[in-house]
Amino acid sequence: TIDEAIPNLPMQLKSETTELGRITRPIAMAIKAQVLVTAASPLFNGNTDYAAMTDNRGVKLFNPVYDANKWKLAMEACKQAIDTCHVAGYKLFDSYSTRYKYSDAVLKEFTIRGIVTEKRTPEVIWSATNSRFGQGYQAILQPLLISVTDANPVSMFYAPTLRMAELFYTKHGVPIDEDQSWDYENRYTLRTSKTEEDDFVRSGEKTAILHFDREPRFYGNIAFDRGTFILEPTRYFVQVRAGELATKRNRGEFSVTGYFCKKLLSPRNSFSGNSYSVDYAFPFPIIRMADLYLMYAEALNEFKETPDNEVYEYIDKVRERAGLEGVVDSWTKYSTKPAKPTTKEGMRSIIQQERMIELAFEGPRFWDLRRWKLAATYMNKPIRGWNIQGLGTEFYSVTTIYNPSFEFKDYFWPIPQNELLNNPNLVQNLGW
């Protein structure tokens, strides 16, 4: 078991050259924390939907009775993992190094991208060293920013949705539909960028209100029409309207939603002639410190009667790195729901949104939505984007691209028939 292995595992690798990918004590403890948080979550803790599911001995495979102690075990495991990681030198990545001169706002964006793209960041506890995120992967995320004559330097197969663009907070650190001073109702209306907004939207250009006055993680995660895209030292501007550079006209270099994923592309990458050059092929993160902090905040909130300073402390560490005020201050000053952080249910919603924002495009949301039993709610909503066939500002028409379908049976995948024949003790998941 993990507990038996932990004492015999090294705190750190002796040599990354020869041992990178080896399981260390911090990795094992982070995995244990993740497993126990999953076990305490609604999909496995008090889930009456699977109450009738038993093995061939009649033993129930899902406990339909909620057990608060599972959150206590998860809470303790998260804190132990955090403390061990701190001893081993892991911490939040909060400083991007560059020899070029940029504003503090742009450096914050670079830091957000650098969490996963920089070499040997102190934040990533465990990464997929067996499959590095290199030239091929990064090229399919990068919008075309220069004119090319013969070669395809990029080819789009991955596009953030409008829902993801709306997920991130305003600059005040609260949801866009809660901010007292943000124009939520007119978010799809166009406005012209001012000179002082040129860090993120090209001055004098029109784009949706949705793209203005957002938190740093929005600009570090998502590239949008008329938005700034810096590949050091060159400042580019994304052009997504019909007939422009990053559109369907260009032999596959387009986004079906009109958005591009900026987070997984290093600012150190570059365009050179007809080539797109990747600075560093990074191993994709599996668990990092921000993930642990947010799991701990979640476990604390679920175990305690009401949120307290310790719950706020660990979510606020992540928010501070993102350039935001703490949860209580942000909601008190700016939200139409100022009391939201004071209740367990309110903090649950805040923590869930914080996880989806902080870990966006890294994979955890797929599993989080399932363990929270929210997948059926989220995954049955239409996939929407902008009208990429639209000329000029006709681009800014919200378009439904696809209507997904998520059924109850989709919470668990079917076990292959061959496996059931080979092992008669296995039980097929419900609905299959």
Secondary structure, DSSP 8 states (H G I E B T S, - for coil): -HHHHGGGS-SS-S-HHHHTT---HHHHHHHHHHHHHHHHSTTTBS-GGGTT-B-TTS-BSSB-S--THHHHHHHHHHHHHHHHHHHTT---------SS---HHHHHHHHHHHHHHSTT-TTEEEEEEEEEE-HHHHHTT----S--SS--S--------HHHHHHS-BTTSS-TTTBTTS--TTTTSEEE--GGGTTTB-TT-EEEGGGSSB-HHHHHHEE-TTBEEEETTEEEE---STTSTTSTTSTT---SSS-EE-TTS-TT-EEETTEEE-S--EEEEEEEHHHHHHHHHHHHHHHSSS--HHHHHHHHHHHHHTT---HHHHHHHHBS-TTGGGSHHHHHHHHHHHHHHHTTTSSHHHHHHHHTT-HHHHTTS-EEEE-TT--GGGG-SEEEEE-----GGGGS----HHHHHH-TT----TT-
